[in-house]
């Protein structure tokens, strides 16, 4: 029949996907579905490690503090004994114990060790003090006394370091040599005294007075051992050791036999010394000795 449309049915070919509908455009693909654990961010292990140990240490410190607070009333006992050690020649333990009486009321952990040390070193005869706790309820003290070597003027004593201290019984130490000088020259005068004493001692002399005057001149008074007499040495400003060596040399060759008759020896010369006799002779009161 002409003019009629013919409909044909096309059998699908096996293995071939059916043709897409004319209404769909582009290509489509399948997307794999990810698990919830895979989509979550992974934890930072290094950060956790860095935070773990500080937290542990903080917890331990807090626990230790709490334990200490609970045990403190049982461990912090009142002080029951203060022991004093050291060779004491000018002090006695009773005076030390009396000085520390205000500190004894404290407990083992609350006792003021620094305050005890400062209080002890304010005592004139104590040069140095060491204070420490001894478990469970004692305080141990070791004292170092001052070693008086000379008097400083009329108001104080000097130790071997040239440090001045002022005990109450100054009149008991009049037998010590007397050093005199400006207030800030204590160590300098003590050092010079020690040097000159060592040089004069082999000759049988001991220094009874050494003075440094404001203008820098040194004056020395030496005692003649066994003769109960003394003589003066005028040393000037500088080169004291050199001048003392000159005196020692001339003393051995010229002055030794007449030393008890000498009142003063002036060493302020460049090449000799001048002698003032205790009992002037008829010829001359002074005699000058030159070094050849």
Steps between C-alpha positions, in 0.01 A plus 500: 500500500650822394533796735498289818793507747681183569618428857801283543618347826878471533614216723765614746844364434632290786799662690420854390339746734178649386530840342451793730184683486498811298412704809834405685825677415861443610653199667422358845738303732470306820658654821622265779343572834772581772465382859445747790840421655677583175325834473596611861839680551780288646619593854842679540703237691805722553287773657343248735846379607616855566201567722497166678819524712445858621154398614641194677769709673243759600282230648796352691600842632148570617479160666835549671395843625174366639683210669757738646227726637340203672829368644650839596334520843657164589851580364538868603604458863602775742875559535620299798879557487755747363855365491796740478832379358834670454804596706381778728766692689327834553136384504304240692205294385270658755535846343432350158192314623367819659547689173297237313217474754248694283539244219445184704120528508481427127445155347743295291390633160411853608816584697678801349851370425608819321381710792689280746820532299466879473434529872806293586730692267392823667678377812845667507703183554336294224668527160284243317202278584349200323145397590315191372207276589553146634202267465264471673509786755849646540710792375877465465724809521872522421678817610831654398633749751689818428877473537624828651840593359531868589316798638361754257562833669331510838152392392515160329694183429618365164492137387760349268303623195517861615130508593407703806269378776414654834457275805410651833820407682752700298708570809584128521702514175748778569783251449418476127689726257326823411434588136395853408390652172211643298171318546504346151861381527443216745590219259799691361645564847443137602676368188796732558515395863518132406781560247712714733444266794640206304810703412568621856421180688829319415687796655314460828271801448121520521284784376304675775365784285468567127348824378403620153453877509274705277781603267605138443804478730559187708628501860588181684581431864681173565561329832836346584418154630653430839606861558160661573599789274379625166621722217336679209545445128407782262424334165362779283239454228620226267751216445446375854635150437814635333561737792444222752755280320749787521438528874545126549831507313640797697362364827694176468830675422484822703200551730447167670727566797352847559131429442403556866643852479307595183180700527422560131618387157408712201486298175372780278836531325582362157831337597519478879332575829525739795520384862380694802661369818309452820780660706689748280876492529711808545611506138166476321138424567439358157702262292443444130598168345546478124483187291821440307 
